[in-house]
């Protein structure tokens, strides 16, 4: 009886040691996982993803610089400039179906004319009032705000919808952290419709 | 004394450790996969054995007082709960449905064409699928997950929604069951509701009596919920907006799923200022702009349906403009007439009343 009790105590001691070791190992990780650091990591990861996924290619207006056209980072990710007046897009000819404006923010094709969205955290014209859920639902469903009209080409929803939840959360955290730009992007236009002067 | 190791303190520690191990194991265990979706509607439990017309005895028909517009399709709806379970109505605007809840909605356009099926799985998630009836109307089989379009003759088409589109509407609300709620099943039904259907008898009292609904706030049991409105037309207009738009245009909640445009169209059966909140949100500037127009129009301009964004978007079937954005190819002329009558004639009186 006594032996079995000691045996049981040794098992418990081992179990207790294991638990304490696990706790000791877990504690530094938990301490490191403070909200600030975690948020910084998330924003950093989001910046990386936004950069390499080419978001600036269409959502930041391009302008002509000394080495050719380049994104105007003073208007980073603010979408098609509302002040940019466009004439009607050229009619498609043969295999040339799609046209893009010099800013790379307005695209004409069989779907009509689409204008890239303001992804900055401006409350009235950007993502300022969006929740993470709104953003994730948008990318997953391909619908504006996750519930509205379909998002139009050339937004690569068919590819981006496969991003992980963690990556989408990081992208959203980064977009919420960048400077807000007030820029009300026009509604898309139907096919074969002249672009209204803004 | 030999047995001191299992004294209460040790026992508590042991229990805690085992519980922790259990929790950790559960957290890392692969999720139990749900049963596969039946390939045929007849295998979902809607019908009596061997039939595709006789409804099973444990399935209950219901009809919401403010039905969703579906291009004029006629609809029938049913719900079934697992034996011994009930709906928790404590949160009167967001009922908690038991795991295993099943709901069906049948669409007919001259004949039965589609039956949608929602099921709450054992892990608490919801599954949305659709079944398409054959031309003879004798059998319905599982539709493709990415949806399809059926031709009804002439230019008329009928869209079977994709599962993603099911979620677009159903997951916008706090609870993805949209037509089975305290307001929709109130016995105080709105006689002016567009496309109103006869009551199936499934109202709040009937559900409580059947044992399917518990914890409903007693005030709702004693006095069936009703939308507060200045006129009967306004009541019907707000009810239509609740039933057709409120699932996306709801009050921001912990799910964060409602669209962030500041338009509130969902009614609450417990908040006394619910209608006032809706009216206030409709008076704000709309985010929507028609091409070439720079000023911000209001969603609703009292006395002027013509300059209000709400009827403009209800009337449009341009996919970039239309509201609702999916589930309909034909504007709802009856509802449009109601909304325009309300904006032109009923809202000014509301404004005057407040002065």
Interface residues (C-beta under 8 A of the other chain):
Chain A: X1 X2 X5 X8 X9 X12 X15 X16 X19 X112 X124 X129 X130 X131 X132 X133 X134 X137 X140 X141 X142 X143 X144 X145 X146 X147 X148 X149 X150 X184 X186 X187 X188 X189 X190 X193 X196 X197 X198
Chain B: X2 X3 X5 X10 X13 X14 X17 X20 X164 X165 X167 X168 X169 X171 X172 X248 X252 X255 X256 X257 X259 X260 X261 X262 X287 X288 X289 X290 X291 X292 X294 X318 X319 X320 X321 X322 X325 X326
